[in-house]
Amino acid sequence: MDVSNGAQATTTLAVSGAVGAGLIIVALALVALIIGAFWFGMRRRDKELPPPTPAEQPTPPAHRAHIEQENVHADDHFPGDGTALTPYELGEQDTGTTPPESDRPRD
């Protein structure tokens, strides 16, 4: 008669039961943590100031804040007959300043 086989089955069953109970405890702890975080967030949200009403919103300024000025240096003449300009007819269309000639080129 083999006595050790029965003892091994009981030990395996006890270990699997302990692992199952441990997983249930961890799952309950996670659920409690999530519920606690939700409760804490709701308490913090209740302490915040409410959003402003439409009457409390800032009013726009009476004058325009952005004033557009024409660039007097731009040459934006288009042909009067409605034809499109080709690239070689456009000329130089820079958007910024050119660097001075005194800068030495980088190697």
C-alpha positions as CSV (number, residue, x, y, z in Angstrom):
1,M,0.0,0.0,0.0
2,D,1.3,3.4,-1.0
3,V,0.6,6.1,1.6
4,S,2.6,8.9,0.1
5,N,0.3,9.2,-3.0
6,G,-2.7,10.3,-0.9
7,A,-0.6,12.8,1.1
8,Q,0.6,14.4,-2.1
9,A,-2.9,14.8,-3.4
10,T,-4.0,16.5,-0.2
11,T,-1.0,18.8,-0.2
12,T,-1.7,19.8,-3.9
13,L,-5.4,20.4,-3.1
14,A,-4.4,22.6,-0.1
15,V,-2.0,24.6,-2.1
16,S,-4.4,25.2,-4.9
17,G,-7.1,26.2,-2.4
18,A,-4.7,28.7,-0.8
19,V,-3.8,30.2,-4.2
20,G,-7.5,30.5,-5.0
21,A,-8.2,32.2,-1.7
22,G,-5.2,34.5,-2.2
23,L,-6.5,35.5,-5.6
24,I,-9.9,36.3,-4.2
25,I,-8.3,38.4,-1.4
26,V,-6.2,40.3,-4.0
27,A,-9.3,40.9,-6.2
28,L,-11.3,42.2,-3.3
29,A,-8.4,44.5,-2.4
30,L,-8.3,45.9,-5.9
31,V,-12.1,46.5,-6.0
32,A,-11.8,48.3,-2.6
33,L,-9.0,50.4,-4.0
34,I,-10.9,51.4,-7.1
35,I,-14.0,52.3,-5.0
36,G,-11.9,54.3,-2.6
37,A,-10.2,56.2,-5.5
38,F,-13.6,57.0,-7.0
39,W,-14.9,58.2,-3.6
40,F,-11.8,60.3,-3.1
41,G,-12.1,61.9,-6.5
42,M,-15.8,62.7,-6.0
43,R,-14.9,64.4,-2.6
44,R,-12.2,66.5,-4.3
45,R,-14.6,67.4,-7.2
46,D,-17.2,68.6,-4.7
47,K,-14.7,70.9,-3.1
48,E,-13.8,72.7,-6.4
49,L,-15.5,75.9,-7.5
50,P,-18.4,75.4,-9.9
51,P,-17.9,76.5,-13.5
52,P,-18.7,80.1,-14.3
53,T,-22.1,81.0,-15.5
54,P,-22.6,82.8,-18.8
55,A,-23.0,86.1,-17.0
56,E,-19.6,85.6,-15.3
57,Q,-17.7,85.0,-18.5
58,P,-15.2,87.6,-19.6
59,T,-16.4,90.1,-22.2
60,P,-14.6,90.7,-25.4
61,P,-12.7,94.0,-25.8
62,A,-14.5,97.0,-27.3
63,H,-11.7,97.5,-30.0
64,R,-10.0,95.0,-32.2
65,A,-6.9,93.5,-30.6
66,H,-5.3,92.6,-34.0
67,I,-4.6,95.3,-36.5
68,E,-3.7,94.1,-40.0
69,Q,-1.1,96.2,-41.8
70,E,-0.2,95.8,-45.4
71,N,3.4,95.0,-46.3
72,V,4.6,97.9,-48.5
73,H,7.6,95.9,-49.6
74,A,5.6,93.1,-51.1
75,D,5.3,93.0,-54.9
76,D,2.0,91.3,-55.4
77,H,1.0,92.5,-58.9
78,F,-0.9,90.0,-61.0
79,P,-1.5,90.1,-64.7
80,G,-4.5,92.1,-65.7
81,D,-5.7,89.7,-68.3
82,G,-6.3,86.9,-65.7
83,T,-3.5,84.5,-66.8
84,A,-1.4,82.8,-64.3
85,L,2.3,83.6,-63.7
86,T,4.9,80.9,-64.4
87,P,7.6,80.2,-61.9
88,Y,10.3,82.2,-63.8
89,E,8.0,85.2,-63.9
90,L,7.4,85.4,-60.2
91,G,10.8,86.8,-59.2
92,E,12.1,86.6,-55.7
93,Q,9.5,86.0,-53.1
94,D,11.4,85.9,-49.8
95,T,9.5,85.6,-46.5
96,G,12.4,86.6,-44.3
97,T,15.7,88.6,-44.2
98,T,18.8,87.2,-45.8
99,P,21.9,86.7,-43.7
100,P,24.7,89.3,-44.0
101,E,27.5,88.5,-46.4
102,S,30.1,88.8,-43.7
103,D,29.2,85.4,-42.2
104,R,31.6,82.8,-43.2
105,P,30.1,79.6,-44.6
106,R,30.2,76.5,-42.4
107,D,32.4,73.6,-43.4
